[in-house]
């Protein structure tokens, strides 16, 4: 049985449509000088993994998974710069969103998220992208309960830092 | 229910980001071409290098089998080495297939890291041993070919011969092992980080790496000195 040849034109169109996912991940996981490399790396890894995409999940969910895995494992494997706990207090002013948009809370939100630990960063990123708990658990490989507990903690932390009140039901 | 204000803020930030970023379809297609080449090159280099050693071994062993045809003891030694070489070649192909599999990022993050850890703990460890043994087989067979005295090979000092061969094996294996060790420790630390949701372990490894950097410098200096001493002794 011959292996199915992936449709490159369709793939490029789908990636182009969801390119925002890649921008956001690059901005959260890579230092400014590494972002273009990470962007290319993610597109390449998506293409490499594309034959394994069976269409049983949304293209977007699959794209989140591959892109996030590339950002976390690819960055470390290639020794690209990543935000470490000890550097966090020192690099506040270097955050691109804070320098570009220092006066707004949006800039502060990006800044705060980029300083979270990798797994927490992934979970809150997927939450803000409005992925369901099921999807977050499926992408990260942790349990739904764990996702829920962590999200409560992360959101509380972010709200406290950004001086936002808890949402009213 | 009112939508979380964090989500509103996030969406607002995205609008700003889309305004600045410009990646069109042609650029995406271009990324595929560039990265495919780079990816293939790195895989091919390892594959070709390991495969080249095995092919060289098969050629040298075949030549030596012909050269020592009338020496029954040598024939058995050479046939054993040939069997190891063919086994190493097949195993190497399997390792590279598995390596490509564990670098498929479409799995969940936790599974991916578990698979990578398994790979580096099991098949990769065996591969390191086989790569070292292959280098020794090549070295031995070059000597057997050069010093073939009408189908016989004389070892003047058996203890020294065994010692040097074992020493070479240990050095080759040790160098490869030391190189891979740091990466594996990082990976283990990272898995623990993900499970615990903290970067403490990675941080500790980074600090330990910086603390032990002087050891690598001393080792490098010692090896360089012994190389220079060896060359000078050989020239005399």
Interface residues (C-beta under 8 A of the other chain):
Chain A: X8 X12 X13 X15 X16 X19 X20 X22 X23 X24 X27 X39 X40 X41 X43 X44 X45 X47 X48 X49 X52 X53 X62 X65 X66 X68 X69 X70 X72 X73 X74 X76 X84 X85 X86 X97 X101 X105 X106 X107 X109 X110 X117 X118 X119 X120 X122 X127 X128 X129 X130 X138 X139 X140 X141 X142 X150 X155 X158 X159 X162 X164 X167 X168 X169
Chain B: X1 X2 X3 X4 X5 X6 X7 X9 X10 X12 X13 X14 X16 X17 X18 X21 X23 X24 X25 X28 X29 X31 X32 X34 X35 X36 X38 X39 X104 X105 X106 X107 X108 X109 X110 X111 X112 X113 X116 X186 X190 X193 X194 X197 X198 X199 X200 X202 X203 X206
